Amino acid sequence: MKYYAGIDIGSTTSKVVILDGHKNIVDFSIVRNSYDLSKSGNTVFENSLNRTGLSKNGISYIISTGYGRRTIKLQDAAEPEVICHAKGTVHLIPTCRTIIDIGGQDSKIIELDERRVKNFQMNDKCSAGTGRYLDALAKNVLGIELEQLGELSLKSKDPIKLSSQCTIFAESEIISFLSHSEPVENVIAGMHLSLARRVIQMGVTANIPFNKDIVLSGGVAKNRGMVETISKLLKQEIITPGEPQITGALGAALIAIEREL
Ligand code: ADP
C-alpha cells in the first residue's frame, strides 16, 4: 500500500493528514505552533509517522500548504491553501458551495462552482475578524478556556452589542459590561455575533453569494456558539466537518495522490 501526506502549516497550528492510496485517512495530527514554524511542521509530521509506524521514505508524495508551507523542506511540492481547503472540504462534503474558514489569524470565504474555486476573499490583516479575537478576549478578559465559549454562549438570550471595531478596544468595552454585572454568557454571545458579522461582511463586500451548502471549517468551527450564530445571521444551516481543522491538510494529501499518479 502507498501512503501520501498533506501538511498544513497555519498561523496558529500545524496539521498533517496521512492517506492511503484509497483516500482513507490513516492518521491525522494537530500541534499548536511555536514561533519556529518549520519546527512545528516537522513535529506534526513526526507525530503521525510515530503513530503509524511509517518512515518518511514510506510516504510516496508530500504536499505542504498554509501560511508556513515553504518553511519546511519535507515536501515534494507546495500548494496554495485556498485550493487545498476547497479540495479537502469538497471531498468530505461534495454538496458544499461556500466554505467559511475561520482560523487563528486569518479567515476566508471560498465560493465553489461544482468542484472548483470560483471566487474567494481572505482577511489576514485584522485580528478582529479571526479566531484571535475570541482567543484574546477569552484569555485576557474573561479568564476562561476557548473550549467553554460555545456552551456558555448558547445559554444567552440577550447578546451584548459590541461597537468596537478592534480586539484591543473590545477588551475595554467588555470590561465595562462585566463591571455593570452583565452575565458572561451574554458577553460571549455578543463576541460571537461581532466576529460572525465581520466575517460575513467580508463575503458580502467581495460579492460572494453564500450559496448552500455552507461549510464552516478551521479551529473556530469547533465552537458551537459560532456555528449557531453564523447560521442565524445567514438564515441557513451550517455544516461542520467532524474534524474542521484538517480540511486543508486533507486537501493537500488528496492533491499528493493525484500528483503521484
Ligand atoms: P490556523 O490554520 O490559522 O493556524 P486553525 O484553523 O487551526 O488556525 O484555528 C485555530 C483557532 O481555532 C484558535 O485560534 C482558536 O481560536 C480556535 N479553536 C481551536 N480549537 C478550539 C476549540 N476546541 N474550541 C473553540 N475554538 C477553538
Residues whose N, C-alpha, C, O or C-beta is under 5 A from the ligand:
A	BS01	ADP	G10 S11 T12 T13 I102 G103 G104 Q105 D106 G131 R132 D135 L146 E147 G218 G219 V220 K222 N223 Q245
